Amino acid sequence: MVVITHQREKCIGCNYCVEEAPYRWAMSHKDGKSILVDGIDKKGFFTTRVFDDEYEDNLKAAEYCPVNIIQVKKI
């Protein structure tokens, strides 16, 4: 199991996460920031649990994020 956490408020809308894992990330037409698909908001941190097959793509998304607001952990 993998946990992905995204601090959306600090997103600058660079789109790297969407390019690396388009099935898990989308760009908002409203404010230009990324959205963690199926993410649940808890005080500005969006979190979701996914299967291990999504680990590599989302780890790349976290590494490429210029503002370091994505965390990906295996549990």
TORPA-4810 file (N, C-alpha, C, O; in nm, 3 decimals):
<nodes>
NODE_1_0.086_-0.118_0.000_0.000_0.000_0.000_0.090_0.124_0.000_0.198_0.125_0.060_M
NODE_2_0.045_0.228_-0.068_0.118_0.354_-0.081_0.028_0.469_-0.035_-0.090_0.473_-0.068_V
NODE_3_0.086_0.562_0.041_0.013_0.681_0.083_0.072_0.802_0.010_0.193_0.824_0.012_V
NODE_4_-0.016_0.879_-0.054_0.025_1.001_-0.124_-0.039_1.119_-0.052_-0.159_1.119_-0.025_I
NODE_5_0.043_1.219_-0.021_-0.006_1.339_0.046_0.034_1.461_-0.036_0.146_1.469_-0.087_T
NODE_6_-0.058_1.555_-0.048_-0.038_1.674_-0.131_-0.084_1.798_-0.055_-0.197_1.803_-0.007_H
NODE_7_0.004_1.896_-0.044_-0.031_2.022_0.021_-0.072_2.120_-0.090_0.009_2.199_-0.138_Q
NODE_8_-0.197_2.113_-0.128_-0.248_2.180_-0.247_-0.233_2.332_-0.244_-0.206_2.393_-0.347_R
NODE_9_-0.250_2.393_-0.129_-0.246_2.539_-0.119_-0.115_2.597_-0.171_-0.113_2.708_-0.224_E
NODE_10_-0.005_2.523_-0.157_0.126_2.572_-0.198_0.161_2.537_-0.343_0.270_2.569_-0.390_K
NODE_11_0.070_2.471_-0.413_0.093_2.431_-0.552_0.110_2.554_-0.641_0.038_2.654_-0.626_C
NODE_12_0.206_2.546_-0.734_0.229_2.656_-0.828_0.179_2.622_-0.969_0.192_2.703_-1.060_I
NODE_13_0.121_2.504_-0.986_0.060_2.467_-1.113_0.157_2.433_-1.224_0.130_2.461_-1.340_G
NODE_14_0.271_2.373_-1.190_0.373_2.342_-1.290_0.336_2.225_-1.381_0.388_2.215_-1.492_C
NODE_15_0.246_2.137_-1.337_0.193_2.026_-1.416_0.283_1.901_-1.420_0.247_1.805_-1.488_N
NODE_16_0.396_1.900_-1.352_0.484_1.782_-1.355_0.415_1.658_-1.302_0.432_1.549_-1.357_Y
NODE_17_0.338_1.672_-1.195_0.270_1.556_-1.137_0.173_1.493_-1.237_0.162_1.371_-1.245_C
NODE_18_0.102_1.577_-1.311_0.006_1.528_-1.409_0.078_1.455_-1.522_0.030_1.353_-1.573_V
NODE_19_0.194_1.506_-1.562_0.271_1.442_-1.668_0.323_1.305_-1.626_0.329_1.214_-1.708_E
NODE_20_0.361_1.290_-1.500_0.417_1.164_-1.451_0.311_1.061_-1.417_0.333_0.941_-1.438_E
NODE_21_0.197_1.104_-1.365_0.092_1.010_-1.323_-0.046_1.069_-1.355_-0.119_1.108_-1.263_A
NODE_22_-0.082_1.075_-1.483_-0.209_1.139_-1.521_-0.334_1.070_-1.468_-0.440_1.132_-1.464_P
NODE_23_-0.324_0.946_-1.427_-0.437_0.873_-1.370_-0.461_0.913_-1.224_-0.569_0.887_-1.170_Y
NODE_24_-0.362_0.978_-1.159_-0.373_1.014_-1.018_-0.377_1.164_-0.996_-0.417_1.210_-0.888_R
NODE_25_-0.337_1.244_-1.098_-0.331_1.390_-1.085_-0.406_1.457_-1.198_-0.411_1.405_-1.310_W
NODE_26_-0.464_1.573_-1.170_-0.534_1.654_-1.270_-0.510_1.800_-1.238_-0.476_1.835_-1.125_A
NODE_27_-0.528_1.885_-1.337_-0.514_2.029_-1.315_-0.654_2.091_-1.304_-0.743_2.059_-1.383_M
NODE_28_-0.670_2.178_-1.208_-0.797_2.246_-1.188_-0.812_2.358_-1.290_-0.720_2.439_-1.308_S
NODE_29_-0.927_2.364_-1.356_-0.955_2.473_-1.449_-0.990_2.601_-1.372_-0.983_2.711_-1.426_H
NODE_30_-1.027_2.583_-1.247_-1.070_2.695_-1.164_-0.952_2.781_-1.116_-0.956_2.903_-1.129_K
NODE_31_-0.849_2.716_-1.060_-0.737_2.794_-1.005_-0.600_2.756_-1.060_-0.500_2.814_-1.020_D
NODE_32_-0.593_2.658_-1.153_-0.467_2.622_-1.216_-0.374_2.538_-1.129_-0.258_2.519_-1.165_G
NODE_33_-0.424_2.488_-1.017_-0.342_2.405_-0.929_-0.375_2.258_-0.951_-0.481_2.224_-1.003_K
NODE_34_-0.282_2.172_-0.911_-0.306_2.029_-0.929_-0.403_1.975_-0.824_-0.417_2.028_-0.714_S
NODE_35_-0.468_1.867_-0.864_-0.566_1.799_-0.778_-0.521_1.654_-0.765_-0.495_1.587_-0.866_I
NODE_36_-0.513_1.604_-0.643_-0.485_1.464_-0.618_-0.618_1.389_-0.632_-0.708_1.404_-0.550_L
NODE_37_-0.628_1.308_-0.736_-0.752_1.235_-0.763_-0.781_1.140_-0.645_-0.694_1.064_-0.604_V
NODE_38_-0.901_1.146_-0.594_-0.948_1.069_-0.479_-0.883_1.113_-0.347_-0.891_1.041_-0.247_D
NODE_39_-0.820_1.229_-0.346_-0.759_1.281_-0.224_-0.864_1.332_-0.126_-0.961_1.395_-0.167_G
NODE_40_-0.844_1.306_0.000_-0.934_1.352_0.105_-0.866_1.465_0.181_-0.752_1.450_0.226_I
NODE_41_-0.934_1.578_0.193_-0.878_1.698_0.255_-0.887_1.693_0.407_-0.994_1.671_0.464_D
NODE_42_-0.773_1.713_0.470_-0.767_1.729_0.616_-0.675_1.847_0.644_-0.553_1.835_0.641_K
NODE_43_-0.737_1.962_0.670_-0.665_2.085_0.704_-0.563_2.125_0.597_-0.451_2.163_0.629_K
NODE_44_-0.602_2.116_0.470_-0.516_2.160_0.360_-0.422_2.054_0.306_-0.350_2.080_0.209_G
NODE_45_-0.421_1.936_0.366_-0.341_1.825_0.317_-0.434_1.721_0.258_-0.522_1.669_0.327_F
NODE_46_-0.416_1.691_0.130_-0.499_1.593_0.062_-0.424_1.461_0.061_-0.306_1.456_0.023_F
NODE_47_-0.491_1.354_0.103_-0.426_1.224_0.117_-0.511_1.115_0.054_-0.634_1.119_0.059_T
NODE_48_-0.443_1.018_-0.007_-0.510_0.899_-0.060_-0.418_0.780_-0.043_-0.296_0.795_-0.036_T
NODE_49_-0.477_0.663_-0.037_-0.403_0.536_-0.033_-0.427_0.465_-0.165_-0.539_0.455_-0.213_R
NODE_50_-0.317_0.414_-0.222_-0.325_0.346_-0.351_-0.243_0.217_-0.345_-0.171_0.193_-0.249_V
NODE_51_-0.255_0.136_-0.449_-0.180_0.011_-0.456_-0.035_0.037_-0.497_-0.003_0.143_-0.552_F
NODE_52_0.050_-0.060_-0.471_0.193_-0.048_-0.496_0.229_-0.019_-0.641_0.334_0.039_-0.668_D
NODE_53_0.144_-0.058_-0.734_0.176_-0.035_-0.876_0.180_0.113_-0.913_0.229_0.148_-1.021_D
NODE_54_0.130_0.200_-0.827_0.134_0.345_-0.853_0.256_0.413_-0.789_0.276_0.533_-0.805_E
NODE_55_0.334_0.336_-0.716_0.444_0.394_-0.638_0.546_0.468_-0.725_0.575_0.585_-0.698_Y
NODE_56_0.600_0.404_-0.827_0.709_0.462_-0.906_0.669_0.593_-0.974_0.742_0.692_-0.967_E
NODE_57_0.554_0.595_-1.040_0.509_0.716_-1.111_0.486_0.832_-1.014_0.524_0.946_-1.043_D
NODE_58_0.426_0.803_-0.902_0.398_0.909_-0.805_0.524_0.953_-0.731_0.534_1.069_-0.690_N
NODE_59_0.619_0.864_-0.715_0.748_0.902_-0.656_0.819_1.001_-0.749_0.878_1.098_-0.702_L
NODE_60_0.813_0.975_-0.880_0.871_1.069_-0.977_0.800_1.203_-0.971_0.863_1.308_-0.977_K
NODE_61_0.668_1.200_-0.959_0.591_1.325_-0.948_0.638_1.405_-0.826_0.652_1.527_-0.834_A
NODE_62_0.661_1.337_-0.716_0.707_1.404_-0.594_0.849_1.459_-0.612_0.878_1.570_-0.568_A
NODE_63_0.935_1.383_-0.677_1.073_1.427_-0.699_1.080_1.548_-0.792_1.163_1.637_-0.771_E
NODE_64_0.994_1.552_-0.893_0.996_1.661_-0.991_0.925_1.786_-0.942_0.941_1.893_-1.001_Y
NODE_65_0.846_1.775_-0.837_0.771_1.891_-0.787_0.869_1.998_-0.737_0.944_1.973_-0.642_C
NODE_66_0.869_2.116_-0.799_0.967_2.219_-0.762_0.944_2.282_-0.625_1.035_2.344_-0.570_P
NODE_67_0.825_2.266_-0.569_0.797_2.324_-0.437_0.786_2.216_-0.328_0.750_2.247_-0.214_V
NODE_68_0.817_2.092_-0.362_0.823_1.980_-0.267_0.699_1.968_-0.178_0.709_1.964_-0.056_N
NODE_69_0.583_1.964_-0.240_0.457_1.956_-0.164_0.387_1.821_-0.178_0.273_1.805_-0.135_I
NODE_70_0.457_1.723_-0.240_0.401_1.588_-0.257_0.489_1.491_-0.180_0.612_1.492_-0.193_I
NODE_71_0.425_1.407_-0.100_0.496_1.302_-0.029_0.437_1.168_-0.068_0.315_1.152_-0.076_Q
NODE_72_0.525_1.072_-0.092_0.484_0.937_-0.131_0.557_0.839_-0.041_0.680_0.838_-0.034_V
NODE_73_0.479_0.756_0.030_0.538_0.660_0.124_0.475_0.523_0.107_0.354_0.511_0.088_K
NODE_74_0.559_0.420_0.112_0.508_0.282_0.117_0.479_0.249_0.261_0.559_0.278_0.350_K
NODE_75_0.365_0.187_0.284_0.331_0.145_0.421_0.307_-0.005_0.425_0.277_-0.060_0.531_I
</nodes>
